[in-house]
Amino acid sequence: FQEGKYDELMEELRVLHDWCADGALDRKGTQLLNVYALEIQLYTEKQDPKRIREIYQAADDIKSAIPDPRVLGVIRESGGKMYMRQSMWTEAYDCMFAAFRSYEEASDNRKIACLKYLVVTKMLADADINPFDTNEAKAYQPH
């Protein structure tokens, strides 16, 4: 992403999509989620919210995959930010919480940023939910 070779990346993603389409989704669902995570990151970099929404919804429809927690974290975090742009605070909170749990499971430091987003979405939703009530988040309350 840093080199800005978006066209080359898009071509590689097309090849990966074709490979995933060639076979049963139940066998290639995990690989397709990996492709979607890369696409979401690409379109986040290109600032294309329409494509992010399309890809997020397609990724959310896949039920036959066993994704890596980091991949699921990327997808859910992007979904949370997408919902935040639309002022859909409850949905944003749910996505950010799922991303936080995935990053926590993967021991990825992006969990702290997701936890901060959780607090923001909780305040904007004016909800009675305390993000620090969960066992996963209690350890980070001092941050």
N, C-alpha and C positions, 0 to 999 in steps of 0.2 A: 504494500500500500504506500510506503514512503516514497517509492520511486515513481509513483503515478502512472504505472503501466496498466491502466484500467482496461484498455482494449484487449491486450494479451490475456489478462485475467478473465475477462468476459468470454473470450474464445475457449479458454480451458474449462470454464464453468459449463459452457454449452456442451463440450465433449463429455464432461462428467454427467450432465443431465441425460444425454443420449444413452450413456452406459447404464444409468439407473433405470431408465425407461425400458431398457431391453431386458425384461424379466419381471418376475413377480415382486410386487411392492413389499410383501411380507419378508422377502429375503434381502431386499436392498433398501429397506426403510431407514436403517441406521446410516448408510452411506448417503442417502438423499438428505437426511437431516444435516450431515456434515457439509454438504453442498449448499444447503439453504443458509447455514450459519456463515459460510464464506460470502454468499451473496448479500446477506444482510449487512455484513461488515463493509462490503464494497459499496452498497448503495447508501449506507450511513456516511461513508467517506465522500460520496458524490452528492450527498444531501438531496436524496430523492425519496420523500416520504411516501409517495404513491406506490413505488416498487417495494419499499420496506413493508408496507401494509399487506400487499399481495403475497409476498414471500412469507411473512409471519403467519398469515392465515393458512397458507399451504403447509407450512411446517407444523402448525397446530393441528391440522387434520390428520397427520400421520400418527397412527396408534400402534403400529406393529414394529416399533423400533426400540432398541435398547441403547440410548445415546450415552456418549461420554458426558459426565456432569458439566464439564467446561462448555461443551457444545450447547447443551440445554441452557446453561447460564447465559451464553451469548444471545440465544434466541429469545429467552424470557426477558432479559434486560432490554433488548431492543423493543420488544413488545411493550414493556413498561414505559419506556420513553415515548413510544408512539402514542400510547394512551394518555400520557401526560400532555403531549402537544394538543390532544383533543379535549383536554380537561375532563377526562373520564377517570376520576381519582380512585374509585374503588377497583376498577380493572387494573389500573396502573399499580396500585398497592399489591394486588394479587400476583401480578407478573414479577414485580420487584422482589416479593417475598420468595417466589419460586426460584428466581435467579440467585438470590442470597443463599438459599438452601443448597442449590447446585454448586455454587462457588465454594461454599463451606465444605461440602462433601469432597470437592476436588482440591481443597486447601489452596484455593486461588485468592490472592489479595484483593481482587475486585469485589469481594464480598463486603468490604468496608464501604465502598462507594454505593453499593446497592442498599446497604443498611441506612446510609444517609438519605437516599432517595425514599426509602420506606418512611422515614420520619417526616420528610417533606410531604409526601402524598397523604400521610395520616393527618397532618395539620390542614392541608388543603381540602381534604374530604370532610373535615370536622367530625371525624369518627371517634368512637370511644375505644378503638383498638390501640393497644400499646404494643409496638413492635418488639419491645424488650421483654414481653411476657413469655416468649417462646424460649425453650431451652437453648436453641442454637444462638440466639441473639443476646442472652443474658451476659455472656462473657465479654461482650463488646460495649456494654452500657457506659463505662467510663470514657469512651472515645468521644 
